[in-house]
């Protein structure tokens, strides 16, 4: 029997290596197959997912576009609705303006048309509101916007036309008022001129045309004095108006004339200005030609000379006479009184320059209402002076000193209410045991008094109550 020989160790090892290599190949093949299989599945899955994402994004973009279009459409509809609403409101305003216009003057047919237009527009707005609340607005945005714009422009044009008509009517009314007021002003100016002519013109002295020197008496002097004072007061009023226009402080001006003047009524300040004018005008009245150097007695020939001057100037225009006779005695008198009465600072304040003063100094005649009133006033004072020196008797002028006791023989009170008030105050002071210290006293002389021979023409004074002892 053959003995089995054991395999050598080297053979066993070889078999083992072959088996290991066989298992390795099998495992490698399975692994490769699995990996290949897995890669295919992943690839398919990734491609499907990409495709799904693509279609999802496309659907989302399409949805967003639809939503944007819908939103824009709604916004356009709302804008069209608002435009239509405002157009309707503008139309209502135009119709209301037309309604108001038709009432003045009244136009029944136009009122009905305007009223119906208001009602129609309100109905249209109500329908628009109802459609908006029910979300039933059936508007074409572009067409609606165009129609609303046209409607609004038409309403605005109608409103402007109505406004223009209204303004034109107001202008016509104002023009009518202006014409009427101008007519009233012209009538008032003409009336005032006629009054001024009657009060201040030479024609108002026509009563002296037939006067003869042999018939001359004191009554004629008193009449002419009243005319002169009337003209003086007209000039003083004009001077005060000019002062007020120049923003003068009248109280300060009165204090300059008479620092101690006390008035029972603010309007009585007028008498202080009249006093200032009269003092200047009548200064030197006692002397021929207002010249203190001429004190010689007058003979009958000189009386006749002054009376002839009086007759010559009675009915002449003073402005024309001064311009034609710059070297006459009357022209010299007027020039001197103007320069003394109207101070340079006063003229500059009233008129803004010294042109009138320069012209008067040069012998000219200013063409102003102020100088015309002044010329008429000085003419009458000059006539009064000539008439006074036409008398055979001596004439004197007297001023009543301040604080003198009131005397009805020599004085006349210019303000009756001041006299009454002064009497009451004086009576109260007498009752208080003042020993008669409350008697009526002269505050200042407004117009000087005159004495022709033995005849006294009262001075005009302003009274004020005082307890100061009498000085005359």
C-alpha positions as CSV (number, residue, x, y, z in Angstrom):
1,X,0.0,0.0,0.0
2,X,1.2,3.2,-1.1
3,X,1.8,5.6,1.6
4,X,0.1,9.0,1.2
5,X,2.6,11.6,1.3
6,X,1.7,14.7,3.1
7,X,1.7,17.8,1.1
8,X,4.4,20.0,1.8
9,X,3.9,23.3,3.5
10,X,4.8,25.2,0.4
11,X,2.0,23.6,-1.5
12,X,-0.5,24.5,1.1
13,X,0.5,28.0,1.1
14,X,0.1,28.2,-2.6
15,X,-3.5,27.0,-2.5
16,X,-4.3,29.4,0.2
17,X,-3.0,32.3,-1.9
18,X,-5.1,31.3,-4.9
19,X,-8.2,31.1,-2.8
20,X,-7.6,34.5,-1.3
21,X,-7.0,36.0,-4.7
22,X,-10.3,34.4,-5.9
23,X,-12.3,35.9,-3.0
24,X,-10.6,39.3,-3.6
25,X,-11.7,39.2,-7.2
26,X,-15.3,38.4,-6.3
27,X,-15.4,41.1,-3.6
28,X,-13.9,43.6,-6.0
29,X,-16.4,42.7,-8.7
30,X,-19.3,43.1,-6.3
31,X,-18.0,46.4,-5.0
32,X,-17.6,47.7,-8.5
33,X,-21.0,46.6,-9.4
34,X,-22.6,48.2,-6.3
35,X,-20.7,51.5,-6.9
36,X,-21.7,51.6,-10.5
37,X,-25.3,50.9,-9.5
38,X,-25.2,53.6,-6.9
39,X,-23.7,56.2,-9.2
40,X,-26.4,55.6,-11.7
41,X,-29.2,56.1,-9.2
42,X,-27.7,59.3,-7.8
43,X,-27.3,60.7,-11.3
44,X,-30.9,60.0,-12.1
45,X,-32.1,61.5,-8.8
46,X,-30.1,64.7,-9.3
47,X,-31.3,65.2,-12.8
48,X,-35.0,64.8,-11.7
49,X,-34.5,67.3,-8.9
50,X,-33.0,69.9,-11.2
51,X,-35.8,69.5,-13.6
52,X,-38.4,69.8,-10.9
53,X,-36.7,73.0,-9.5
54,X,-36.7,74.5,-12.9
55,X,-40.4,74.0,-13.5
56,X,-41.2,75.2,-10.0
57,X,-39.3,78.5,-10.5
58,X,-40.9,79.1,-13.8
59,X,-44.3,78.6,-12.3
60,X,-43.4,81.0,-9.4
61,X,-42.2,83.7,-11.8
62,X,-45.3,83.4,-13.9
63,X,-47.5,83.7,-10.8
64,X,-45.5,86.8,-9.6
65,X,-46.0,88.4,-13.1
66,X,-49.7,87.7,-12.9
67,X,-49.9,89.2,-9.4
68,X,-48.0,92.4,-10.5
69,X,-50.2,92.8,-13.5
70,X,-53.3,92.5,-11.4
71,X,-52.0,94.9,-8.8
72,X,-51.1,97.5,-11.5
73,X,-54.5,97.1,-13.0
74,X,-56.2,97.7,-9.6
75,X,-54.0,100.7,-8.9
76,X,-54.8,102.2,-12.3
77,X,-58.5,101.7,-11.7
78,X,-58.2,103.5,-8.3
79,X,-56.3,106.3,-9.9
80,X,-58.9,106.7,-12.5
81,X,-61.6,106.7,-9.8
82,X,-59.9,109.4,-7.8
83,X,-59.4,111.5,-11.0
84,X,-63.1,111.1,-11.8
85,X,-64.0,112.0,-8.2
86,X,-61.9,115.2,-8.2
87,X,-63.2,116.1,-11.7
88,X,-66.8,115.8,-10.3
89,X,-65.9,118.0,-7.3
90,X,-64.4,120.6,-9.6
91,X,-67.6,120.5,-11.7
92,X,-69.7,121.0,-8.6
93,X,-67.6,124.1,-7.7
94,X,-68.1,125.5,-11.1
95,X,-71.8,124.9,-11.0
96,X,-72.1,126.5,-7.6
97,X,-70.2,129.5,-8.7
98,X,-72.5,129.8,-11.7
99,X,-75.5,129.5,-9.3
100,X,-74.1,132.4,-7.2
101,X,-73.5,134.4,-10.3
102,X,-77.1,133.9,-11.5
103,X,-78.5,135.3,-8.2
104,X,-77.0,138.9,-8.7
105,X,-78.7,139.9,-10.9
106,X,-81.5,137.3,-10.5
107,X,-81.7,134.9,-13.5
108,X,-84.2,132.1,-12.8
109,X,-83.4,130.0,-15.8
110,X,-79.6,130.1,-15.1
111,X,-80.3,129.2,-11.5
112,X,-82.2,126.1,-12.5
113,X,-79.5,125.0,-14.9
114,X,-76.8,125.4,-12.4
115,X,-78.8,123.7,-9.7
116,X,-79.5,120.7,-12.0
117,X,-75.7,120.5,-12.8
118,X,-74.9,120.3,-9.1
119,X,-77.5,117.5,-8.6
120,X,-76.2,115.5,-11.6
121,X,-72.6,115.7,-10.4
122,X,-73.6,114.6,-6.8
123,X,-75.5,111.6,-8.3
124,X,-72.4,110.7,-10.4
125,X,-70.2,110.8,-7.3
126,X,-72.8,108.7,-5.3
127,X,-72.8,106.1,-8.1
128,X,-69.0,106.1,-8.0
129,X,-69.0,105.6,-4.3
130,X,-71.5,102.7,-4.5
131,X,-69.4,101.0,-7.2
132,X,-66.3,101.3,-5.1
133,X,-67.9,99.9,-1.9
134,X,-69.3,96.9,-3.9
135,X,-66.1,96.5,-5.8
136,X,-68.0,96.8,-9.0
137,X,-65.9,99.5,-10.6
138,X,-66.1,99.0,-14.4
139,X,-63.6,101.6,-15.5
140,X,-61.2,101.8,-18.3
141,X,-58.3,103.6,-16.6
142,X,-56.9,105.3,-19.6
143,X,-60.2,106.5,-21.0
144,X,-61.5,107.5,-17.6
145,X,-58.3,109.5,-16.9
146,X,-58.6,111.3,-20.2
147,X,-62.3,112.1,-19.6
148,X,-61.7,113.2,-16.0
149,X,-58.9,115.5,-17.2
150,X,-61.2,117.0,-19.9
151,X,-64.1,117.4,-17.4
152,X,-61.8,119.1,-14.8
153,X,-60.3,121.5,-17.3
154,X,-63.8,122.4,-18.6
155,X,-65.0,123.0,-15.1
156,X,-61.9,125.1,-14.3
157,X,-62.4,127.2,-17.5
158,X,-66.1,127.7,-16.5
159,X,-65.0,128.8,-13.0
160,X,-62.4,131.2,-14.4
161,X,-65.0,132.7,-16.8
162,X,-67.4,133.2,-14.0
163,X,-64.7,134.8,-11.9
164,X,-63.7,137.1,-14.7
165,X,-67.4,138.1,-15.2
166,X,-67.7,138.8,-11.5
167,X,-64.6,140.9,-11.4
168,X,-65.6,142.8,-14.5
169,X,-69.0,143.5,-12.8
170,X,-67.2,144.7,-9.7
171,X,-64.9,146.9,-11.8
172,X,-67.9,148.4,-13.5
173,X,-69.5,149.0,-10.2
174,X,-66.3,150.5,-8.8
175,X,-65.9,152.7,-11.9
176,X,-69.5,153.8,-11.4
177,X,-68.8,154.6,-7.8
178,X,-65.6,156.5,-8.7
179,X,-67.5,158.6,-11.3
180,X,-70.2,159.3,-8.8
181,X,-67.7,160.3,-6.1
182,X,-65.8,162.5,-8.6
183,X,-69.1,164.2,-9.4
184,X,-69.8,164.7,-5.7
185,X,-66.3,166.0,-5.2
186,X,-66.5,168.4,-8.1
187,X,-69.9,169.6,-6.8
188,X,-68.4,170.0,-3.3
189,X,-65.3,171.8,-4.6
190,X,-67.5,174.1,-6.7
191,X,-69.8,174.8,-3.8
192,X,-66.8,175.4,-1.5
193,X,-65.3,177.8,-4.0
194,X,-68.5,179.7,-4.3
195,X,-68.7,179.9,-0.5
196,X,-65.1,180.9,-0.3
197,X,-65.7,183.5,-3.0
198,X,-68.6,184.9,-1.2
199,X,-66.7,184.9,2.1
200,X,-63.2,185.9,1.0
201,X,-63.4,187.4,-2.5
202,X,-63.5,191.1,-3.4
203,X,-67.0,190.7,-4.5
204,X,-68.1,190.3,-0.8
205,X,-67.0,193.9,-0.3
206,X,-69.4,195.2,-2.9
207,X,-71.3,197.0,-0.1
208,X,-68.5,199.5,0.1
209,X,-68.7,200.4,-3.6
210,X,-71.1,203.3,-3.0
211,X,-69.4,204.5,0.1
212,X,-68.4,208.2,0.2
213,X,-65.9,209.9,2.4
214,X,-68.4,212.3,3.7
215,X,-70.7,209.5,4.8
216,X,-68.0,207.5,6.5
217,X,-68.7,206.4,10.1
218,X,-67.6,203.8,12.6
219,X,-70.2,201.3,11.5
220,X,-68.4,200.9,8.2
221,X,-65.2,200.2,10.0
222,X,-66.9,197.5,12.1
223,X,-68.4,195.8,9.0
224,X,-65.1,195.7,7.3
225,X,-63.4,194.4,10.5
226,X,-65.8,191.5,10.5
227,X,-65.0,190.7,6.8
228,X,-61.2,190.9,7.6
229,X,-61.6,188.5,10.6
230,X,-63.6,186.1,8.5
231,X,-60.8,185.9,6.0
232,X,-58.2,185.6,8.8
233,X,-60.1,182.6,10.3
234,X,-60.2,181.0,6.9
235,X,-56.5,181.4,6.6
236,X,-55.9,180.0,10.1
237,X,-57.9,176.9,9.3
238,X,-55.9,176.4,6.2
239,X,-52.6,176.8,8.1
240,X,-53.7,174.3,10.8
241,X,-54.7,171.8,8.1
242,X,-51.2,172.1,6.5
243,X,-49.6,171.7,9.9
244,X,-51.6,168.5,10.6
245,X,-50.6,167.2,7.1
246,X,-47.0,167.9,8.0
247,X,-47.4,166.0,11.3
248,X,-47.0,169.0,13.5
249,X,-47.5,168.7,17.3
250,X,-50.2,171.3,17.6
251,X,-50.0,171.3,21.4
252,X,-46.3,172.1,21.3
253,X,-47.0,174.8,18.7
254,X,-49.6,176.3,21.1
255,X,-47.2,176.2,24.0
256,X,-44.7,178.1,21.8
257,X,-47.3,180.8,21.2
258,X,-48.5,181.0,24.8
259,X,-46.9,178.7,27.3
260,X,-49.5,179.3,30.0
261,X,-52.6,178.9,27.8
262,X,-55.3,176.7,29.4
263,X,-58.3,175.6,27.2
264,X,-61.7,174.3,28.3
265,X,-62.0,172.4,25.0
266,X,-59.2,171.0,22.8
267,X,-60.7,172.6,19.8
268,X,-60.1,176.0,21.3
269,X,-56.5,175.7,20.4
270,X,-57.6,177.4,17.2
271,X,-57.9,180.7,19.0
272,X,-54.2,180.6,20.0
273,X,-53.2,180.3,16.3
274,X,-55.6,183.1,15.4
275,X,-54.1,185.3,18.1
276,X,-50.6,184.7,16.7
277,X,-51.8,185.7,13.2
278,X,-53.7,188.8,14.4
279,X,-50.8,190.0,16.5
280,X,-48.5,189.8,13.4
281,X,-51.0,191.4,11.1
282,X,-52.1,194.3,13.3
283,X,-48.6,195.2,14.5
284,X,-48.0,198.8,13.5
285,X,-51.7,199.4,12.6
286,X,-51.6,202.8,14.5
287,X,-49.1,204.2,12.1
288,X,-49.5,205.3,8.4
289,X,-48.2,202.6,6.1
290,X,-47.7,200.5,9.3
291,X,-44.5,202.5,9.7
292,X,-43.7,203.7,13.2
293,X,-41.5,206.5,11.8
294,X,-44.5,208.2,10.3
295,X,-46.2,209.8,13.3
296,X,-47.1,213.2,11.9
297,X,-50.7,214.3,12.1
298,X,-52.9,213.7,9.1
299,X,-54.6,216.6,7.3
300,X,-57.7,216.3,5.2
301,X,-55.7,215.8,2.1
302,X,-54.1,212.7,3.7
303,X,-57.5,211.4,4.7
304,X,-58.6,211.6,1.2
305,X,-55.5,209.9,0.0
306,X,-56.1,206.9,2.2
307,X,-59.8,206.7,1.3
308,X,-58.8,206.7,-2.4
309,X,-56.4,203.8,-1.7
310,X,-59.3,202.0,0.0
311,X,-61.6,202.5,-3.0
312,X,-58.9,201.4,-5.4
313,X,-58.3,198.1,-3.8
314,X,-61.8,197.2,-2.7
315,X,-62.8,195.2,-5.8
316,X,-59.4,194.0,-7.2
317,X,-57.9,190.5,-7.1
318,X,-55.0,190.8,-4.6
319,X,-52.9,188.2,-6.4
320,X,-53.2,190.0,-9.7
321,X,-52.6,193.4,-8.1
322,X,-49.4,192.1,-6.3
323,X,-48.0,190.6,-9.5
324,X,-48.7,193.8,-11.5
325,X,-47.6,196.3,-8.8
326,X,-44.7,194.7,-6.9
327,X,-43.4,198.1,-5.7
328,X,-46.7,199.4,-4.4
329,X,-47.2,200.2,-0.7
330,X,-49.6,197.3,-0.4
331,X,-47.1,194.9,-2.0
332,X,-44.4,196.0,0.4
333,X,-46.9,195.5,3.3
334,X,-47.9,192.0,2.1
335,X,-44.3,191.0,1.6
336,X,-43.3,192.2,5.1
337,X,-46.2,190.4,6.8
338,X,-45.6,187.2,4.9
339,X,-41.9,187.1,5.9
340,X,-42.8,187.8,9.6
341,X,-45.8,185.5,9.8
342,X,-44.4,182.5,7.9
343,X,-41.0,181.7,9.4
344,X,-38.5,180.0,7.2
345,X,-38.5,176.8,9.3
346,X,-42.3,176.8,9.2
347,X,-42.4,177.1,5.4
348,X,-39.8,174.4,4.9
349,X,-41.8,172.1,7.2
350,X,-45.1,172.8,5.5
351,X,-44.0,172.8,1.9
352,X,-40.7,170.9,1.9
353,X,-38.7,173.9,0.6
354,X,-38.4,177.7,0.7
355,X,-39.4,178.4,-2.9
356,X,-42.4,180.6,-1.9
357,X,-40.3,182.6,0.5
358,X,-37.6,183.2,-2.1
359,X,-40.3,184.2,-4.7
360,X,-42.0,186.6,-2.3
361,X,-38.6,188.1,-1.4
362,X,-37.9,188.7,-5.0
363,X,-41.3,190.5,-5.5
364,X,-43.0,187.6,-7.1
365,X,-46.4,186.0,-6.3
366,X,-46.5,182.2,-5.5
367,X,-49.3,180.3,-7.2
368,X,-50.5,178.3,-4.3
369,X,-53.8,178.1,-2.3
370,X,-51.8,179.0,0.9
371,X,-50.6,182.3,-0.6
372,X,-53.9,183.1,-2.3
373,X,-55.6,182.9,1.1
374,X,-52.8,184.9,2.7
375,X,-53.1,187.6,0.0
376,X,-56.9,187.9,0.5
377,X,-56.4,188.2,4.2
378,X,-53.7,190.9,4.1
379,X,-55.7,192.8,1.5
380,X,-58.6,193.1,3.9
381,X,-56.3,194.1,6.8
382,X,-54.8,196.8,4.5
383,X,-58.2,198.0,3.5
384,X,-59.2,198.2,7.2
385,X,-56.0,200.2,7.8
386,X,-56.8,202.6,4.9
387,X,-60.4,203.0,6.1
388,X,-59.2,203.7,9.6
389,X,-56.9,206.5,8.5
390,X,-59.7,207.9,6.4
391,X,-61.4,209.1,9.6
392,X,-60.8,212.6,10.9
393,X,-60.4,211.2,14.4
394,X,-57.4,209.5,15.8
395,X,-57.4,205.7,15.8
396,X,-55.6,203.5,18.3
397,X,-55.2,199.7,18.7
398,X,-55.1,198.1,22.1
399,X,-54.2,194.6,23.4
400,X,-55.6,193.3,26.7
401,X,-52.9,192.1,28.9
402,X,-53.0,188.5,30.2
403,X,-54.9,187.9,33.5
404,X,-56.8,191.2,33.3
405,X,-60.3,191.2,34.8
406,X,-62.9,190.7,32.1
407,X,-64.9,193.8,31.1
408,X,-67.8,193.7,28.8
409,X,-67.1,197.3,27.8
410,X,-63.7,196.7,26.3
411,X,-63.8,192.9,25.6
412,X,-65.8,190.2,23.9
413,X,-65.4,186.5,24.6
414,X,-64.6,184.4,21.5
415,X,-65.9,181.2,23.0
416,X,-69.3,181.2,24.7
417,X,-68.8,177.8,26.3
418,X,-65.5,178.9,27.8
419,X,-67.3,181.9,29.2
420,X,-70.1,179.8,30.8
421,X,-67.6,177.3,32.2
422,X,-65.4,180.1,33.5
423,X,-68.4,181.7,35.2
424,X,-69.3,178.4,36.9
425,X,-65.7,177.9,38.1
426,X,-65.5,181.5,39.3
427,X,-68.8,181.1,41.2
428,X,-67.6,177.9,42.9
429,X,-64.5,179.7,44.0
430,X,-66.5,182.7,45.3
431,X,-68.7,180.3,47.3
432,X,-65.5,178.8,48.8
433,X,-64.6,182.1,50.4
434,X,-62.0,183.1,47.9
435,X,-62.7,186.8,48.4
436,X,-63.6,187.3,44.7
437,X,-60.3,185.7,43.7
438,X,-62.2,183.5,41.2
439,X,-63.3,186.3,38.9
440,X,-63.1,185.8,35.1
441,X,-59.7,186.7,33.7
442,X,-58.2,187.1,30.3
443,X,-56.2,184.1,29.1
444,X,-54.9,185.9,26.0
445,X,-56.1,188.4,23.4
446,X,-57.3,186.9,20.1
447,X,-58.2,190.0,18.2
448,X,-57.1,193.5,19.3
449,X,-59.6,196.2,20.1
450,X,-59.8,199.6,18.4
451,X,-60.6,203.1,19.5
452,X,-61.7,205.7,17.0
453,X,-62.1,209.0,18.7
454,X,-64.2,208.2,21.7
455,X,-65.7,205.1,20.2
456,X,-64.4,201.7,21.5
457,X,-64.6,198.6,19.4
458,X,-64.2,195.6,21.7
459,X,-61.2,193.3,21.6
460,X,-61.9,189.6,21.4
461,X,-60.3,187.6,24.2
462,X,-60.2,184.0,25.4
463,X,-61.1,183.7,29.1
464,X,-59.7,181.3,31.6
465,X,-60.5,181.0,35.4
466,X,-57.6,181.9,37.6
467,X,-57.0,182.9,41.2
468,X,-54.1,185.2,40.3
469,X,-54.7,188.8,41.4
470,X,-55.7,191.2,38.6
471,X,-52.8,193.1,36.9
472,X,-55.0,195.8,35.2
